[in-house]
Amino acid sequence: MSMTMEVDQVRQEEPGGNADFEWNAFDSTLYHGRNYVKPYPNDLVFVEELRDFFAAELRGGEGLHGVDVGAGANLYPSLAMLPFCAKLTLIDYSTSNVAWLQRETQGYAASWDPFWETLAKAEPYSAIDKPRLLLGQRAQVEAGSIFQLPREKWDLGTMFFVAESISEREEEFMAAVRSFIGTLRPGAPFAAGFMENSTGYQVGSHDFPAVEIRDTHVKDSLRSLAEIRPPIRLEAGDDPIRTGYTGMILVCGKKLTNTES
Ligand SMILES: C[S@@+](CC[C@H](N)C(=O)[O-])C[C@H]1O[C@@H](n2cnc3c(N)ncnc32)[C@H](O)[C@@H]1O
């Protein structure tokens, strides 16, 4: 083995950082088609949990400003915040996802109807007649990085399959969670979803990274930042579409009021 090959091998084994991947080549249409056109039962369970959590925490609340960080091609976290928000900001780093979100929030596809129907089984969601129209009016899409968010800006927030799915470096997973919590106001309720033990994912011909995390990593990342409910873990099961992970984890909680994040 030559010295050059050894150096190359060492380089390949170094975990890739967020900046090492081609986020602008993220095929939003393909990702949406694979993951959300036919609702995956675990996602619908998460939607029920989001509904019940936000409804309980924000009882009667409205006129708030919510944020979904790393929104990608997924509207269900935003739909779960819709009744409580006068403004709803969807942030993503990828130009293709930002363009997709700008189109999709202005008249979303019928594939999101089953997600809304799940939400609309309870108040305050059930009082909204035209969620499609309302999302178009309240949503604003922004390009931005989770690592450069404003501090203590939003009243409630979501972050689904982002912190562990944008890098292979555990320190970037921790920094992403910290930054997400940091962008919320003290006491703000939030929900975050994580892929358990993901080894990375492919969208079309592009590979994207992941940090292999479990619920202990999630709890550690939030320690001293938030008061959380026990995480909900759903087994991946036999799913031929989404492979390379063992389960999905949902954490709901509130940012602590005395955190330094
Ligand atoms: C696995 S996808 C999750 C998308 C969506 N939230 C979902 O629930 O399916 C990861 C998302 O993180 C976005 N992303 C990558 N790097 C980011 C960064 N530095 N800041 C914010 N978002 C980023 C990607 O563009 C992509 O939309």
The ligand as an SDF file (V2000), in Angstrom:
LIG
                    3D

 27 29  0  0  0  0  0  0  0  0999 V2000
  -33.3760   14.5460    6.5470 C   0  0  0  0  0  0  0  0  0  0  0  0
  -33.8470   16.1120    5.9580 S   0  0  0  0  0  0  0  0  0  0  0  0
  -35.2600   16.4620    6.9890 C   0  0  0  0  0  0  0  0  0  0  0  0
  -36.2680   17.3100    6.2660 C   0  0  0  0  0  0  0  0  0  0  0  0
  -37.6160   17.4890    6.9680 C   0  0  0  0  0  0  0  0  0  0  0  0
  -37.4950   18.2910    8.1680 N   0  0  0  0  0  0  0  0  0  0  0  0
  -38.3140   16.1950    7.2810 C   0  0  0  0  0  0  0  0  0  0  0  0
  -38.8990   16.1120    8.3800 O   0  0  0  0  0  0  0  0  0  0  0  0
  -38.3750   15.3020    6.4640 O   0  0  0  0  0  0  0  0  0  0  0  0
  -32.5910   17.2030    6.5960 C   0  0  0  0  0  0  0  0  0  0  0  0
  -32.8660   18.6520    6.2200 C   0  0  0  0  0  0  0  0  0  0  0  0
  -31.8700   19.4880    6.8220 O   0  0  0  0  0  0  0  0  0  0  0  0
  -31.5430   20.5090    5.8960 C   0  0  0  0  0  0  0  0  0  0  0  0
  -30.2100   21.0580    6.2820 N   0  0  0  0  0  0  0  0  0  0  0  0
  -28.9750   20.6090    5.9950 C   0  0  0  0  0  0  0  0  0  0  0  0
  -28.0320   21.3740    6.5550 N   0  0  0  0  0  0  0  0  0  0  0  0
  -28.6930   22.3480    7.2310 C   0  0  0  0  0  0  0  0  0  0  0  0
  -28.2690   23.4690    7.9950 C   0  0  0  0  0  0  0  0  0  0  0  0
  -26.9840   23.7480    8.2170 N   0  0  0  0  0  0  0  0  0  0  0  0
  -29.2240   24.2700    8.5110 N   0  0  0  0  0  0  0  0  0  0  0  0
  -30.5380   24.0200    8.3180 C   0  0  0  0  0  0  0  0  0  0  0  0
  -30.9990   22.9730    7.5940 N   0  0  0  0  0  0  0  0  0  0  0  0
  -30.0750   22.1490    7.0510 C   0  0  0  0  0  0  0  0  0  0  0  0
  -31.5930   19.8070    4.5680 C   0  0  0  0  0  0  0  0  0  0  0  0
  -31.6560   20.6910    3.4770 O   0  0  0  0  0  0  0  0  0  0  0  0
  -32.8310   18.9350    4.7390 C   0  0  0  0  0  0  0  0  0  0  0  0
  -33.9750   19.6470    4.3880 O   0  0  0  0  0  0  0  0  0  0  0  0
  1  2  1  0
  2  3  1  0
  2 10  1  0
  3  4  1  0
  4  5  1  0
  5  6  1  0
  5  7  1  0
  7  8  2  0
  7  9  1  0
 10 11  1  0
 11 12  1  0
 11 26  1  0
 12 13  1  0
 13 14  1  0
 13 24  1  0
 14 15  1  0
 14 23  1  0
 15 16  2  0
 16 17  1  0
 17 18  1  0
 17 23  2  0
 18 19  1  0
 18 20  2  0
 20 21  1  0
 21 22  2  0
 22 23  1  0
 24 25  1  0
 24 26  1  0
 26 27  1  0
M  CHG  2   2   1   9  -1
M  END
$$$$
